[in-house]
Amino acid sequence: MKQPIIGFHKDEVGYWVADLECGHTQHVRHDPPWKLRPWVITEEGRKSKLGMELNCKKCDEN
């Protein structure tokens, strides 16, 4: 189920995590060549993605 991003925080090891409107979270790593998300490494980039929808696998399980 698609859910909009409402914020970001870092996990216990320093990776960025998207906070979703549904209350769940999802890691959003920039880990080339597997994941290309250069926007996650800057505050401006993260702000530009607020409202973007991600597929929430936890919502799909319910």
Biopython code that builds the backbone (N, CA, C, O; Angstrom):
import numpy as np
from Bio.PDB.StructureBuilder import StructureBuilder

atoms = [
    (1, "MET", "N", (0.845, -1.172, 0.000)),
    (1, "MET", "CA", (0.000, 0.000, 0.000)),
    (1, "MET", "C", (0.894, 1.240, 0.000)),
    (1, "MET", "O", (1.844, 1.325, 0.779)),
    (2, "LYS", "N", (0.596, 2.175, -0.853)),
    (2, "LYS", "CA", (1.379, 3.417, -0.946)),
    (2, "LYS", "C", (1.056, 4.328, 0.246)),
    (2, "LYS", "O", (-0.107, 4.541, 0.589)),
    (3, "GLN", "N", (2.120, 4.859, 0.869)),
    (3, "GLN", "CA", (1.972, 5.766, 2.008)),
    (3, "GLN", "C", (2.931, 6.947, 1.820)),
    (3, "GLN", "O", (4.076, 6.744, 1.417)),
    (4, "PRO", "N", (2.490, 8.165, 2.101)),
    (4, "PRO", "CA", (3.366, 9.327, 1.951)),
    (4, "PRO", "C", (4.399, 9.438, 3.072)),
    (4, "PRO", "O", (4.150, 9.054, 4.215)),
    (5, "ILE", "N", (5.559, 9.972, 2.710)),
    (5, "ILE", "CA", (6.613, 10.251, 3.687)),
    (5, "ILE", "C", (6.237, 11.529, 4.432)),
    (5, "ILE", "O", (5.900, 12.539, 3.815)),
    (6, "ILE", "N", (6.298, 11.477, 5.772)),
    (6, "ILE", "CA", (5.985, 12.667, 6.574)),
    (6, "ILE", "C", (7.209, 13.190, 7.329)),
    (6, "ILE", "O", (7.148, 14.261, 7.933)),
    (7, "GLY", "N", (8.319, 12.446, 7.302)),
    (7, "GLY", "CA", (9.534, 12.876, 7.982)),
    (7, "GLY", "C", (10.635, 11.847, 7.822)),
    (7, "GLY", "O", (10.457, 10.817, 7.172)),
    (8, "PHE", "N", (11.774, 12.142, 8.425)),
    (8, "PHE", "CA", (12.941, 11.256, 8.366)),
    (8, "PHE", "C", (13.639, 11.251, 9.714)),
    (8, "PHE", "O", (13.573, 12.227, 10.462)),
    (9, "HIS", "N", (14.308, 10.149, 10.020)),
    (9, "HIS", "CA", (15.184, 10.074, 11.183)),
    (9, "HIS", "C", (16.285, 9.069, 10.869)),
    (9, "HIS", "O", (16.189, 8.310, 9.905)),
    (10, "LYS", "N", (17.328, 9.072, 11.691)),
    (10, "LYS", "CA", (18.405, 8.088, 11.533)),
    (10, "LYS", "C", (18.188, 6.941, 12.512)),
    (10, "LYS", "O", (17.732, 7.147, 13.637)),
    (11, "ASP", "N", (18.521, 5.727, 12.069)),
    (11, "ASP", "CA", (18.434, 4.576, 12.965)),
    (11, "ASP", "C", (19.668, 4.520, 13.862)),
    (11, "ASP", "O", (20.510, 5.418, 13.830)),
    (12, "GLU", "N", (19.765, 3.472, 14.651)),
    (12, "GLU", "CA", (20.838, 3.364, 15.646)),
    (12, "GLU", "C", (22.238, 3.248, 15.050)),
    (12, "GLU", "O", (23.225, 3.471, 15.751)),
    (13, "VAL", "N", (22.338, 2.901, 13.764)),
    (13, "VAL", "CA", (23.657, 2.816, 13.122)),
    (13, "VAL", "C", (23.900, 3.947, 12.125)),
    (13, "VAL", "O", (24.928, 3.964, 11.448)),
    (14, "GLY", "N", (22.961, 4.895, 12.027)),
    (14, "GLY", "CA", (23.180, 6.069, 11.203)),
    (14, "GLY", "C", (22.568, 6.055, 9.819)),
    (14, "GLY", "O", (22.838, 6.954, 9.023)),
    (15, "TYR", "N", (21.739, 5.048, 9.502)),
    (15, "TYR", "CA", (21.071, 5.011, 8.207)),
    (15, "TYR", "C", (19.780, 5.819, 8.279)),
    (15, "TYR", "O", (19.110, 5.838, 9.312)),
    (16, "TRP", "N", (19.430, 6.492, 7.171)),
    (16, "TRP", "CA", (18.205, 7.283, 7.116)),
    (16, "TRP", "C", (16.995, 6.386, 6.975)),
    (16, "TRP", "O", (17.008, 5.397, 6.242)),
    (17, "VAL", "N", (15.948, 6.755, 7.695)),
    (17, "VAL", "CA", (14.688, 6.017, 7.715)),
    (17, "VAL", "C", (13.560, 7.014, 7.428)),
    (17, "VAL", "O", (13.510, 8.092, 8.020)),
    (18, "ALA", "N", (12.665, 6.647, 6.520)),
    (18, "ALA", "CA", (11.499, 7.483, 6.226)),
    (18, "ALA", "C", (10.388, 7.145, 7.207)),
    (18, "ALA", "O", (10.100, 5.974, 7.455)),
    (19, "ASP", "N", (9.767, 8.179, 7.761)),
    (19, "ASP", "CA", (8.584, 8.024, 8.610)),
    (19, "ASP", "C", (7.374, 8.156, 7.696)),
    (19, "ASP", "O", (7.225, 9.157, 6.996)),
    (20, "LEU", "N", (6.509, 7.142, 7.705)),
    (20, "LEU", "CA", (5.354, 7.141, 6.823)),
    (20, "LEU", "C", (4.091, 7.559, 7.567)),
    (20, "LEU", "O", (3.991, 7.396, 8.783)),
    (21, "GLU", "N", (3.135, 8.096, 6.829)),
    (21, "GLU", "CA", (1.894, 8.595, 7.421)),
    (21, "GLU", "C", (1.139, 7.519, 8.198)),
    (21, "GLU", "O", (0.430, 7.832, 9.154)),
    (22, "CYS", "N", (1.282, 6.279, 7.805)),
    (22, "CYS", "CA", (0.583, 5.173, 8.450)),
    (22, "CYS", "C", (1.176, 4.831, 9.821)),
    (22, "CYS", "O", (0.586, 4.061, 10.579)),
    (23, "GLY", "N", (2.339, 5.403, 10.137)),
    (23, "GLY", "CA", (2.998, 5.105, 11.405)),
    (23, "GLY", "C", (4.145, 4.120, 11.276)),
    (23, "GLY", "O", (4.904, 3.925, 12.225)),
    (24, "HIS", "N", (4.281, 3.498, 10.118)),
    (24, "HIS", "CA", (5.387, 2.581, 9.877)),
    (24, "HIS", "C", (6.598, 3.374, 9.386)),
    (24, "HIS", "O", (6.507, 4.574, 9.127)),
    (25, "THR", "N", (7.724, 2.687, 9.264)),
    (25, "THR", "CA", (8.959, 3.311, 8.792)),
    (25, "THR", "C", (9.577, 2.455, 7.697)),
    (25, "THR", "O", (9.258, 1.275, 7.559)),
    (26, "GLN", "N", (10.470, 3.068, 6.918)),
    (26, "GLN", "CA", (11.170, 2.336, 5.859)),
    (26, "GLN", "C", (12.540, 2.946, 5.646)),
    (26, "GLN", "O", (12.668, 4.164, 5.519)),
    (27, "HIS", "N", (13.579, 2.100, 5.604)),
    (27, "HIS", "CA", (14.921, 2.590, 5.315)),
    (27, "HIS", "C", (14.984, 3.147, 3.900)),
    (27, "HIS", "O", (14.393, 2.591, 2.975)),
    (28, "VAL", "N", (15.703, 4.247, 3.743)),
    (28, "VAL", "CA", (15.896, 4.872, 2.431)),
    (28, "VAL", "C", (17.394, 5.142, 2.246)),
    (28, "VAL", "O", (17.852, 6.282, 2.324)),
    (29, "ARG", "N", (18.133, 4.071, 2.004)),
    (29, "ARG", "CA", (19.587, 4.166, 1.879)),
    (29, "ARG", "C", (20.014, 4.589, 0.482)),
    (29, "ARG", "O", (19.375, 4.249, -0.514)),
    (30, "HIS", "N", (21.108, 5.338, 0.433)),
    (30, "HIS", "CA", (21.819, 5.591, -0.823)),
    (30, "HIS", "C", (23.007, 4.639, -0.797)),
    (30, "HIS", "O", (24.000, 4.894, -0.115)),
    (31, "ASP", "N", (22.902, 3.546, -1.538)),
    (31, "ASP", "CA", (23.896, 2.479, -1.484)),
    (31, "ASP", "C", (24.220, 2.007, -2.901)),
    (31, "ASP", "O", (23.861, 0.895, -3.288)),
    (32, "PRO", "N", (24.911, 2.871, -3.683)),
    (32, "PRO", "CA", (25.229, 2.493, -5.069)),
    (32, "PRO", "C", (26.050, 1.204, -5.120)),
    (32, "PRO", "O", (26.852, 0.972, -4.216)),
    (33, "PRO", "N", (25.888, 0.377, -6.114)),
    (33, "PRO", "CA", (25.003, 0.526, -7.268)),
    (33, "PRO", "C", (23.604, -0.069, -7.056)),
    (33, "PRO", "O", (22.782, -0.030, -7.972)),
    (34, "TRP", "N", (23.322, -0.611, -5.888)),
    (34, "TRP", "CA", (22.030, -1.285, -5.669)),
    (34, "TRP", "C", (20.878, -0.302, -5.491)),
    (34, "TRP", "O", (19.820, -0.479, -6.095)),
    (35, "LYS", "N", (21.061, 0.706, -4.689)),
    (35, "LYS", "CA", (20.024, 1.719, -4.442)),
    (35, "LYS", "C", (20.603, 3.091, -4.755)),
    (35, "LYS", "O", (21.597, 3.504, -4.158)),
    (36, "LEU", "N", (19.986, 3.785, -5.680)),
    (36, "LEU", "CA", (20.449, 5.122, -6.038)),
    (36, "LEU", "C", (19.473, 6.152, -5.481)),
    (36, "LEU", "O", (18.457, 6.469, -6.100)),
    (37, "ARG", "N", (19.798, 6.658, -4.321)),
    (37, "ARG", "CA", (18.984, 7.678, -3.660)),
    (37, "ARG", "C", (19.888, 8.788, -3.133)),
    (37, "ARG", "O", (19.972, 8.991, -1.921)),
    (38, "PRO", "N", (20.564, 9.507, -4.027)),
    (38, "PRO", "CA", (21.478, 10.555, -3.570)),
    (38, "PRO", "C", (20.764, 11.671, -2.805)),
    (38, "PRO", "O", (21.398, 12.387, -2.030)),
    (39, "TRP", "N", (19.459, 11.827, -3.012)),
    (39, "TRP", "CA", (18.703, 12.871, -2.321)),
    (39, "TRP", "C", (18.665, 12.665, -0.808)),
    (39, "TRP", "O", (18.453, 13.622, -0.064)),
    (40, "VAL", "N", (18.870, 11.426, -0.342)),
    (40, "VAL", "CA", (18.741, 11.142, 1.091)),
    (40, "VAL", "C", (19.918, 11.697, 1.899)),
    (40, "VAL", "O", (19.808, 11.827, 3.118)),
    (41, "ILE", "N", (21.019, 12.019, 1.262)),
    (41, "ILE", "CA", (22.204, 12.433, 2.020)),
    (41, "ILE", "C", (22.231, 13.920, 2.363)),
    (41, "ILE", "O", (23.095, 14.364, 3.119)),
    (42, "THR", "N", (21.279, 14.705, 1.806)),
    (42, "THR", "CA", (21.229, 16.130, 2.164)),
    (42, "THR", "C", (19.865, 16.467, 2.764)),
    (42, "THR", "O", (18.853, 15.848, 2.437)),
    (43, "GLU", "N", (19.865, 17.458, 3.643)),
    (43, "GLU", "CA", (18.602, 17.895, 4.244)),
    (43, "GLU", "C", (17.649, 18.420, 3.176)),
    (43, "GLU", "O", (16.451, 18.135, 3.204)),
    (44, "GLU", "N", (18.189, 19.186, 2.238)),
    (44, "GLU", "CA", (17.367, 19.723, 1.151)),
    (44, "GLU", "C", (16.747, 18.601, 0.327)),
    (44, "GLU", "O", (15.575, 18.670, -0.045)),
    (45, "GLY", "N", (17.533, 17.575, 0.046)),
    (45, "GLY", "CA", (17.028, 16.427, -0.719)),
    (45, "GLY", "C", (15.913, 15.700, 0.009)),
    (45, "GLY", "O", (14.898, 15.346, -0.591)),
    (46, "ARG", "N", (16.102, 15.477, 1.307)),
    (46, "ARG", "CA", (15.058, 14.808, 2.085)),
    (46, "ARG", "C", (13.787, 15.645, 2.133)),
    (46, "ARG", "O", (12.686, 15.115, 1.985)),
    (47, "LYS", "N", (13.935, 16.947, 2.340)),
    (47, "LYS", "CA", (12.749, 17.828, 2.376)),
    (47, "LYS", "C", (11.991, 17.775, 1.053)),
    (47, "LYS", "O", (10.763, 17.859, 1.036)),
    (48, "SER", "N", (12.716, 17.637, -0.049)),
    (48, "SER", "CA", (12.073, 17.602, -1.359)),
    (48, "SER", "C", (11.234, 16.341, -1.555)),
    (48, "SER", "O", (10.389, 16.297, -2.448)),
    (49, "LYS", "N", (11.454, 15.327, -0.742)),
    (49, "LYS", "CA", (10.727, 14.063, -0.884)),
    (49, "LYS", "C", (9.579, 13.920, 0.107)),
    (49, "LYS", "O", (8.882, 12.905, 0.089)),
    (50, "LEU", "N", (9.366, 14.904, 0.968)),
    (50, "LEU", "CA", (8.217, 14.851, 1.869)),
    (50, "LEU", "C", (6.946, 14.798, 1.024)),
    (50, "LEU", "O", (6.779, 15.589, 0.095)),
    (51, "GLY", "N", (6.064, 13.879, 1.343)),
    (51, "GLY", "CA", (4.842, 13.683, 0.566)),
    (51, "GLY", "C", (4.973, 12.619, -0.508)),
    (51, "GLY", "O", (3.964, 12.121, -1.009)),
    (52, "MET", "N", (6.216, 12.258, -0.876)),
    (52, "MET", "CA", (6.413, 11.200, -1.858)),
    (52, "MET", "C", (5.893, 9.889, -1.273)),
    (52, "MET", "O", (6.082, 9.627, -0.085)),
    (53, "GLU", "N", (5.252, 9.077, -2.078)),
    (53, "GLU", "CA", (4.700, 7.821, -1.592)),
    (53, "GLU", "C", (5.682, 6.673, -1.779)),
    (53, "GLU", "O", (6.322, 6.529, -2.820)),
    (54, "LEU", "N", (5.775, 5.864, -0.730)),
    (54, "LEU", "CA", (6.552, 4.626, -0.779)),
    (54, "LEU", "C", (5.597, 3.464, -0.545)),
    (54, "LEU", "O", (4.558, 3.624, 0.095)),
    (55, "ASN", "N", (5.950, 2.310, -1.058)),
    (55, "ASN", "CA", (5.136, 1.120, -0.829)),
    (55, "ASN", "C", (5.427, 0.595, 0.571)),
    (55, "ASN", "O", (6.553, 0.189, 0.859)),
    (56, "CYS", "N", (4.426, 0.601, 1.442)),
    (56, "CYS", "CA", (4.586, 0.113, 2.810)),
    (56, "CYS", "C", (4.235, -1.362, 2.877)),
    (56, "CYS", "O", (3.067, -1.739, 2.787)),
    (57, "LYS", "N", (5.255, -2.191, 3.034)),
    (57, "LYS", "CA", (5.047, -3.639, 3.073)),
    (57, "LYS", "C", (4.310, -4.070, 4.330)),
    (57, "LYS", "O", (3.570, -5.054, 4.307)),
    (58, "LYS", "N", (4.502, -3.343, 5.433)),
    (58, "LYS", "CA", (3.797, -3.687, 6.671)),
    (58, "LYS", "C", (2.291, -3.472, 6.521)),
    (58, "LYS", "O", (1.497, -4.268, 7.023)),
    (59, "CYS", "N", (1.894, -2.394, 5.827)),
    (59, "CYS", "CA", (0.465, -2.164, 5.566)),
    (59, "CYS", "C", (-0.092, -3.263, 4.658)),
    (59, "CYS", "O", (-1.229, -3.701, 4.838)),
    (60, "ASP", "N", (0.703, -3.704, 3.690)),
    (60, "ASP", "CA", (0.256, -4.769, 2.778)),
    (60, "ASP", "C", (0.016, -6.079, 3.522)),
    (60, "ASP", "O", (-0.836, -6.872, 3.122)),
    (61, "GLU", "N", (0.767, -6.310, 4.610)),
    (61, "GLU", "CA", (0.621, -7.556, 5.378)),
    (61, "GLU", "C", (-0.668, -7.582, 6.196)),
    (61, "GLU", "O", (-1.165, -8.658, 6.528)),
    (62, "ASN", "N", (-1.210, -6.420, 6.520)),
    (62, "ASN", "CA", (-2.418, -6.362, 7.361)),
    (62, "ASN", "C", (-3.679, -6.580, 6.573)),
    (62, "ASN", "O", (-4.772, -6.560, 7.139)),
]
sb = StructureBuilder()
sb.init_structure("model")
sb.init_model(0)
sb.init_chain("A")
sb.init_seg("    ")
for serial, (resi, resn, name, xyz) in enumerate(atoms, 1):
    if name == "N":
        sb.init_residue(resn, " ", resi, " ")
    sb.init_atom(name, np.array(xyz, "f"), 0.0, 1.0, " ", f" {name:<3s}", serial, name[0])
structure = sb.get_structure()
